[in-house]
Amino acid sequence: MAAISEALRHDLQQPEFSEGYAESFLDTFIATQLKVLREQNGWSQTQLAEKMGKKQTVISRSENVNYSSWNISTLKQYARAFRLRLRVSFETYGSLIDEVANFSKENLQRSPRECDHDLAGTPPKAEKKEPVEKPSLGQLAPGPMPASATQGTANVQDQRPSYRARLLQFDRRKKPLRSSVSDLLRGQYQEAS
């Protein structure tokens, strides 16, 4: 893990790489967290769309890691539906190293307002958790979603240069991994051919 972090630290010093990588990771982070929060609430895309007064295709498009036309107003609507607050913040490139290392389903989940222990002034219940083997950083590389996951949606393709092919592929001896958000969250990875 340390070697990957060091390789990422080195690559983030290059302006072209760091900008593209940060933008791609942001898109992946937002899309993945929207899906995780929707599933955490036990809602289908259609159910969430109804709560927000949107069409199901809007939800599907927003959960696509290749989508990058984020609108703050729409993200605020998601926050209200999830009973959470939205935070937008400018960060250093160096902070991206820890964000990438901690990118997991568990770390993307949030407690809604009515379950927020900080608001209630009570400590969260200690849950006994089974140790979970986390995938290596290279296995979480965002990539294109399979065609079956995007059928029936109006996908907006990013017009920026594609940095996704380089994301997290620091071990050049291994084949790159391509997985959808659903596959990543289930711990299933697919080697690119």
C-alpha positions, 0 to 999 in steps of 0.5 A: 500500500505504501508503494502505491501511495508513493507512486500516486504521490509522485504522479500527482506532482505532474499537473496534467496527471493530477488534474485529470486524476482528481476530476476522474476520482471526484466523478467516481466518488460522487457516483459511488456515494450516491449509489451506496446511500440509495442502497443504504436506504433500501431504495431502488432508482425509481423510488429515489427518483419519485422522492426527488421528483425526477425521472429514473434515468436521472438517477441512473445517469448520476450513478454512472462513474463516467458522468461529470456534469454535476449540478450543485442544485441537484446534489442538494436535492440528493442530500435532502432525500438522504436526510444529509447535508452536502459539503463542497470543499476545495482540497490539496492534491496531496489529500487525494492520496488518503481519499483513494486509500480509504475509498470503500463502501463502508466509508461512503455510508452516512447516518441520516439526521434522525440517526446522527449520534453527534446530534443526539449527543450519544456515542454510536453503538459499538458493532462487532464487525468481522474483519474484511479483507480490503481490496488493494488500491489497484483493484479499485481503479474506476473504469467504464461501466459494462453496457448492461449497467447503462442500458436505457440511460442517456449517458453523457460522455466526458469530453476531457482526455481519458485519464481513467485508463491510467487510474491506479495502475501503478503495477505495470506488470499486472493487467489493468482492472475494469469494474462497474461501481456495483462490482467494486462494492461487491468486491468483484473485479474484472481484468481488462482484455 
